[in-house]
Amino acid sequence: MLNRNTSRRRFARTCFVIALALGACLDAEDPGNLVPKTVVEDPALPQISIAGTKLHAEAFGDPAAPLIIVLHGGPGSDYRAMLPLRALADDGYRVVFWDQRGTGLSQRHDSSTYALPGYLEDLRLVIEHYTTTPDQPIMFIGQSWGAMFATWFINEYGDYNGRVRGAILSEPGAFTKAQLDVYLDELMAAIPLTAEQFNDALWSRQFMSAADHARADYLGGLLAFGGRPSEVQDPNNKAPFWRSGTVVANSVFALVETHGFDFTTNLAAFPRKVLFLRGALNTVVTLDHQTKLAASYLNAEIVTIPNVGHEMIWETADEYLAHTRAYFQQIGFTGGLQ
């Protein structure tokens, strides 16, 4: 018997073929047909403008409350699966969500425009955009690549003049280029070439190419849909996403391959405690793996959430939030309602 996800994929394939047979009723050039529209194509979407780009972004809670900056994974994912964290606004925090440059529903750009310093500067500008007072406290919550992104900022700016009070890092992959090479080798080795998402992506290339952002993101979404076996996603509760940022993902990886990176050079000077959260079922981001990364910080704690893999924020939101609130209480990061 076919499972529900396989049935849905086959149904989608059938509909796609019928559309082609009827004269390609869905025009791939028309925004919104293949993938959701970006903020440029749909100005009604919540957005901010920084450094020559429009970012899909929204914030919940009192603007004057302590800031929680949410950093999604990828590079190239979006914040949709992290929206359970908006519950923290009810605790008296200002919770900021944003699709990073070229990702999710944010504006798309040519690959030649991306540079690592500019990507880091985007984060600083997002912080400043939502800052209402010079000493407004900041907390990072980063998932996967987002946890690496938060560490990158901390390595560069430390506690940002006393404002960064801590960070929750959910399964970062690596903090150096050497670590990333090992991590990616292990991650890719766990993906069989017969995986459904590879089959779907190859099948779809019979009808379209990655000639523009919409097509590229559609194909990237097919690869992302099945997840990675090592991350052990719940097949009955898939973490949602709006749209893959394929061009920026490829660009960032190319820049890293060319220039390398080391986010650990100043981490030992960071005076705040950080919390690492990991899912017990993830077979690549093991406790040993996270322990090696946590050693770069002066003060770090690792907590393992049982019975979940990589998508712990989406799949076990209540438990994730419980650990988050306990950490906030422990370090004295109190919301505006307290």
N, C-alpha and C positions, 0 to 999 in steps of 0.2 A: 504494500500500500504506500502511496506517495505521501510524504509529510506535507504540512501546510505550506511551508516556504517553497518547496519544489513545485507544488501545484500553482502557487501564485506566479512563479517565474515562467512556467510553461504557458499560463494564461496570458501573461504580458507579452511573451514572444508571439503567441498566436494573434493577439490584437495588433501587434506591430506589423506582422506580415500582411494582415488584412488591410491595414491602412496603406501599406505600400502598394498592394494590389489594386486599391481603389484610387490610385493616382497620388499617393503620398499626401493624404488630406492634412497631416500635420507637417507644417513647414519647419524644418530644423532651424531656419534662419529667423523665425519669429520668436522673440523672447518669451520664455515661459512654457514652451511646448516640450522641450527636452528636460529642462531642469528649472527650478524656481528662479524668478527674476531677482536680479541684484538691486541694490538701492538706487543705482543709476536708472535702471529700467522701471522701477516702481518707487517713485519718490515718497510714497505714503509710508514706506517702511521706516522704523525708527533708525536714526543715523546721526553721525557726527562727521565733521570734516577736519582733517589734520594733514599737514605736510603733503598737500597735493593729492589726497585720496579721500574717498567717502567710505566710512566704515559702518557696517550694520552694528548698532550698539543700542543698549537700553540699560537703565539703572532703576533699582527698586529701593525704597526707603528714604529717610530724611537726608537731603543733600549735605547737611552739616554733620551727619553721624560718621563714625569711623568707617573708612573705605575698605571694602573687600573687592580686590581685583581678581576676576575669574579668568584663567588662561586655559583655553581649550587645547586639545592635542593636534597631532599632525606631524609636521607642518601640512596644512591643507584641510583640516577638519573644521568644525564650527562648534558653537556653544550650545546647540539645541539639547544635547544629552546631559548638559550640566545645569539645566534650568531648575532641577530640584533644590539647588542651593539658594534660590530666591527666598526660600523660607527663612533665611537668616535676616532678611529685612524686618521680619516681625520681631526679631530679638533686639532691634535698635541699631542695625548696621545699614550702610549704604552699599548695596551689592551691584557691582558693575559687570555686565556681560558685553563682550564685543567679539565679532568675527575679525580675526587678524587680517592684515592687508592681503587682498587677493583671495581670501577664503570665504566659505559660507556664502552669505548674501552681500558681502562687501564688494566694492568696485573691483573690476578686473584690470590688469595691467600687462604690458608686454614683458616677457622674461628679461629683457635687457635692462629694465628699470630697477631690478632688485639688487640690494647690497646689504650685507650683514649689519653694518653700522646703522643704516636707515631703519632696518627692521627693529633693532633695539630701541632706537629713538622713538619709534611709534609707541612703544609701551610707556616711555616716559611722558610723551605728549598726551596719551590717554589718561594717565594719572593726573596730570596737570589740568586737563579739561574738566575732570570731575572734582578737583580740589576747590574747596570754598574758603579754607583758612590755611595759613602757611605751615601750621604744625598738625594738620589733620592726620591722624594715625592711619597706617596702611597695613593690610594683610593680603598676602597672595594665596590663592588656592589654584594650583596648577595640576592638570591631568596629563600624564605621559610627556609629550613634547612641551606642553604648557608648564610642567614642573621643571623641565630643563630651561625654559624661557625665564621663569622666575629666578632660577639659580644664576643664569646669565646676568640678569639685572642686579642681583645682590652682589655678585662677583665684581661688577663694574662700579656700582654706586654704594655698596655697603648698606647701612641702614637708612640711607638717603636723608641725611641730616636729622637722624633720630626718628624719622617717620615710619620706616618699615619695622613693625613690631614682631614679625615672624612670617612663617610660610608653612602651608600644608602642601606637601609634594606627593602626588599620587602616581606611583610607579614611573618615575623618570627612567629613560633608557640609558643615558650616558651623560657624563659631564666633560669628557674629553674626546677628541677624534679617535684615539686609540681604543677607548672604551666603546665608542659607537661602532667601530668596525667589528669588534667581537660580538656586540649585541645584535647587529644586523645579520651577521652570519648565523647566529643561533636562531634568530627570529625567522629568517627565510628558510632555513633547513627544516623548520617545522611545518612548512606549507607544501603540501603535495601538489605536483603539477596537474593532477587530475581534479583539483578543487573546483567546486561549482562556479566560483566567481571568475576563475580563469576561462572556463568554458563559455560563460556568458559574455565576457569581454571579447573573446576571439570570435564568437558567433556574431556579435553586433558589428564587428568590423567588416562584415560582408556588405553592410548597407551604409556605413558612414565611416569617416576618418576623424581624427582629432585635429581638424583643420582650424577650428576656432575654439574659443573658451567654452561655449556651451557643449559642443561635441566632446571636447577633452574632459570636461567635468562629468558628463554623462558616462563616458567610458570609465573614468576614475571611480565614479559611484558604484558601477558594477563590480569593480575589484574590491571596493570597500565593504560592499553589502554582506558578504559572507564572513567578514572578520578574519582573524588569524587563529588557527586552531590552538596555538599555545595560550591565547588570551582567554579562552573558554567563555564565550558569551552564551547567555541564556537563549536558546533558539526560539523560545516562546515569548521573549521580552527583549527584542533587539533594540539596542541603543539607537535612537533616531538621529538623523542628520538632514540638513537642508540640501547641501550641495558641496561636492568636493572641490577644492582649489588645486587643480592638477598642475597648472603652470607654475604657481608659486611653490608648490611642493617640490617639483623637479628643479626649480631654480635654487631653492635653499640647499637642497642636497648637492647640487653642482658647486655652489659656492663653498660649502663645507669641504667637499672633496678637494677643491683647489687651494683653499686658504687654511683649512684645518681650524680647530678651536680648542680652547682650554678654559673652562668656566671655574676652575678650582684655584687659580693663582692667589686670590684674596679671600677665599671663603673662611679660612681659619680666623680671620679678623672680625667676622660677623658676630656681634655680641649677643644675638637673640637665639632662643631655642627654636628649632624647626621640627616639624612632625612629618615623618614618612608614613603613608598609608599604602598597603598593598593587599591584593586579593590572594587568598591562599591557593586558589586553583591555577593561577598563572604559572606555567612551567618554564618560562624564560626569565621573567622578573621574579626570581626566587628570593628568599630571605638573605641568602649569601650575596646575591647580586646587589640588593639594596643596602646591605651592611657595608659593602665596599664603597658605594657612593656616599653614604651617610658619613663615612669617616673623614670626608673633606670638610665637613662642618665642625665647628668647635663643640656644639651642643645639639645633638639630634637624637630623637627617639623614633623607633620603628614599631608600628602596630600592624598586625596582620588581621584582616577581616575574613572570617571563615566562610566557606561555601559560596564564594564568588570569585570571578576572574577580574579582568582588566576594567570592565565597565561598572565598577562598584558604586559610582555616584548615581547612576541610573538604576541599577538593579537592586541595590540595597541602600536606598537613600536615607532611610531612618537611622540605620546603624552608622552610616557615614556622617550624618549630621550629629549624632550623639558623640562620636569621637571628636568632631570639629568643636562642638560646644565645650567639651571637657578640656580640650587643649586651650581654647580661649580663656576659660576660667583659670586654668593653671598658670598661664603667663600674664594674666591681668589685662587681656584685651577685651574690655567691656563695651557693650553697645550703649547707644545713647539713651535707652530706656531704663538703664540700670543705675 
